[in-house]
Amino acid sequence: MSNHTVEVVRLGELLPHPNADKLSIVQVFGFTVCVNNSDWTQGDLAAYIPPDSIVPNTAQYAYLGGHLRIRAKKLRGVVSFGMLVSAPAGSEPGQDVAAQLGITHYEPSLLLSAYGGNEAGPPGFVDSKFDIENLRRYPGVIPDGTPVHITEKIHGACARYTWRLDRLWAGSRATWKKEAGSCPWWRAAKGTPQIEAFCRGNRNCTLYGEVFGQVQDLQYGSPNGVRFAAFDVSLDNGLFVGASQATSMLKDHAVPRVPLLFSDVPYSFDTCIAAAEGCSFVPEADHVREGCVVKPMIEMHSPVVGRVIFKVVGGGYLLRKEK
């Protein structure tokens, strides 16, 4: 399961900042972080606070002037992704100290104000919550050269649909939604008849995808409506089908899919980092892509992360100005 963490790291080499004598640059999980020379040296233990963290309103962070959400920002021409603070006494590298430091994760509010009520899920349904870890934290879980499937990550709300008890069920990542005209998950289902057709034709499956448009600040050319794009299919036992099989099943019912960036290409960390950047390939979108999602062509499981599927959030997305 994907969790927001504030991880203790041991700092590597501090590189000189090209435009500021008092700043250095350090790499953390593949991100550049700008630090004050007087505060850090190579080998120090630090707690890395990633972008979209909320720090507590305490004297320690008074210099932020009340801007408690940590954002990516340019410091004298170099992008700093997050920040470093002193690691708590007695902590070790790899330890998550978010709770200890009172740091939480920023959760954006959906633009639609009426979501509809929740309901109990289908009896006997095996839950397969769609949670994805950050590839930057686990770059070595997928062996180099493993054939992978890379798709665009869309900025919206996770959705799932299934046909049980002679009806369609619609849900978010963690809840099932009562049918209501104001509910974005049901609006997407009504506006995308391929969803019901797929679920009727694959009654032992659950369809996963993204509801987007009038949902988040990136609206993909649909500021007054919602759209759907599928990205995965699971079976009754909770296991997901492979990338090639899922693509074939979705094509059979013409279900809209998230844009494909690469398929059956050899895995490399650098390829995946590069794939997270650029403009969105969603039709009608006129903005940056959020990032990408990477999974092996053949389903894999790891004792470290469970199902092997990762996200990479792009630097361009983190630097965007939200509406």
Buried (B, 14 or more C-beta within 10 A) or exposed (E): EBEBBBBBBEBEEBEEBEEBEEBBBBBBBBBBBBBEBEEBEEEBBBBBBBBBBBBEEEEEBEEEEEEBEBBBBEBEEBBBBBBBBBBEEEBEEEBBBBEEBBBBEEEEEBBBEEBBEEBEBBEEBEEBEBBBBBBBBBBEBBEEEBBBBBBBBBBBBBBBBBBBEEEBBBBBEEBBBEBBEEBBBBBBBBBBEBBBBBBEEBEEBBBBBBBBBBBBEBBBBBEEBBBBBBBBBBBBEEEBBBBBEBBEBBEEBEBBBBBEBBBEBEBBBEBBBBBBBBEBEBEEBEBBBBBBBBBBBEBBEEEEBEBBBBBBBBBBBBBBEEE
